[in-house]
Amino acid sequence: MTTGLLLLRILLAGLLLGHALQKLRGWFGGAGPAGTSAVFERRGFAPSTQLATTTGQTHTDGGPHR
Protein backbone atom coordinates (compact mmCIF):
# COMPACT_ATOMS: atom_id res chain seq x y z
CA MET A 1 0.00 0.00 0.00
CA THR A 2 2.75 2.46 0.92
CA THR A 3 4.71 1.75 -2.25
CA GLY A 4 1.60 2.35 -4.36
CA LEU A 5 0.95 5.67 -2.63
CA LEU A 6 4.56 6.70 -3.10
CA LEU A 7 4.39 5.94 -6.82
CA LEU A 8 1.11 7.85 -7.11
CA ARG A 9 2.62 10.87 -5.37
CA ILE A 10 5.69 10.79 -7.61
CA LEU A 11 3.47 10.59 -10.69
CA LEU A 12 1.30 13.50 -9.56
CA ALA A 13 4.34 15.59 -8.66
CA GLY A 14 5.81 14.98 -12.11
CA LEU A 15 2.56 15.93 -13.83
CA LEU A 16 2.23 19.14 -11.82
CA LEU A 17 5.86 20.04 -12.48
CA GLY A 18 5.42 19.50 -16.21
CA HIS A 19 2.27 21.61 -16.20
CA ALA A 20 4.06 24.37 -14.30
CA LEU A 21 6.98 24.35 -16.73
CA GLN A 22 4.53 24.78 -19.59
CA LYS A 23 3.37 28.01 -17.96
CA LEU A 24 6.73 29.27 -16.71
CA ARG A 25 9.12 28.25 -19.52
CA GLY A 26 6.99 27.17 -22.47
CA TRP A 27 8.44 23.67 -22.31
CA PHE A 28 6.54 20.53 -23.38
CA GLY A 29 4.44 22.45 -25.89
CA GLY A 30 3.27 25.07 -23.42
CA ALA A 31 2.47 28.69 -24.18
CA GLY A 32 5.06 30.14 -21.80
CA PRO A 33 4.53 33.27 -19.74
CA ALA A 34 3.34 35.42 -22.65
CA GLY A 35 0.78 32.89 -23.84
CA THR A 36 -0.47 32.16 -20.33
CA SER A 37 -0.82 35.91 -19.69
CA ALA A 38 -2.85 36.23 -22.89
CA VAL A 39 -5.21 33.49 -21.72
CA PHE A 40 -5.71 35.26 -18.40
CA GLU A 41 -6.34 38.58 -20.16
CA ARG A 42 -8.97 37.01 -22.44
CA ARG A 43 -10.74 35.65 -19.37
CA GLY A 44 -10.73 39.06 -17.70
CA PHE A 45 -8.08 38.51 -15.04
CA ALA A 46 -5.63 41.28 -14.24
CA PRO A 47 -2.67 41.73 -13.75
CA SER A 48 -2.23 38.84 -16.13
CA THR A 49 1.58 38.67 -16.15
CA GLN A 50 1.78 38.39 -12.38
CA LEU A 51 -0.99 35.80 -12.35
CA ALA A 52 0.76 33.69 -14.98
CA THR A 53 3.97 33.68 -12.96
CA THR A 54 2.16 33.06 -9.68
CA THR A 55 0.16 30.20 -11.18
CA GLY A 56 3.27 28.50 -12.55
CA GLN A 57 5.14 28.95 -9.29
CA THR A 58 2.20 27.62 -7.26
CA HIS A 59 2.03 24.52 -9.44
CA THR A 60 5.75 24.01 -8.86
CA ASP A 61 5.70 24.61 -5.09
CA GLY A 62 2.29 23.13 -4.33
CA GLY A 63 2.90 19.63 -5.61
CA PRO A 64 1.78 16.63 -3.60
CA HIS A 65 4.37 16.78 -0.84
CA ARG A 66 4.25 17.44 2.85
C-alpha positions in Angstrom: 0.0 0.0 0.0 2.8 2.5 0.9 4.7 1.7 -2.3 1.6 2.3 -4.4 0.9 5.7 -2.6 4.6 6.7 -3.1 4.4 5.9 -6.8 1.1 7.8 -7.1 2.6 10.9 -5.4 5.7 10.8 -7.6 3.5 10.6 -10.7 1.3 13.5 -9.6 4.3 15.6 -8.7 5.8 15.0 -12.1 2.6 15.9 -13.8 2.2 19.1 -11.8 5.9 20.0 -12.5 5.4 19.5 -16.2 2.3 21.6 -16.2 4.1 24.4 -14.3 7.0 24.4 -16.7 4.5 24.8 -19.6 3.4 28.0 -18.0 6.7 29.3 -16.7 9.1 28.2 -19.5 7.0 27.2 -22.5 8.4 23.7 -22.3 6.5 20.5 -23.4 4.4 22.4 -25.9 3.3 25.1 -23.4 2.5 28.7 -24.2 5.1 30.1 -21.8 4.5 33.3 -19.7 3.3 35.4 -22.7 0.8 32.9 -23.8 -0.5 32.2 -20.3 -0.8 35.9 -19.7 -2.8 36.2 -22.9 -5.2 33.5 -21.7 -5.7 35.3 -18.4 -6.3 38.6 -20.2 -9.0 37.0 -22.4 -10.7 35.6 -19.4 -10.7 39.1 -17.7 -8.1 38.5 -15.0 -5.6 41.3 -14.2 -2.7 41.7 -13.8 -2.2 38.8 -16.1 1.6 38.7 -16.2 1.8 38.4 -12.4 -1.0 35.8 -12.4 0.8 33.7 -15.0 4.0 33.7 -13.0 2.2 33.1 -9.7 0.2 30.2 -11.2 3.3 28.5 -12.5 5.1 29.0 -9.3 2.2 27.6 -7.3 2.0 24.5 -9.4 5.7 24.0 -8.9 5.7 24.6 -5.1 2.3 23.1 -4.3 2.9 19.6 -5.6 1.8 16.6 -3.6 4.4 16.8 -0.8 4.2 17.4 2.9 
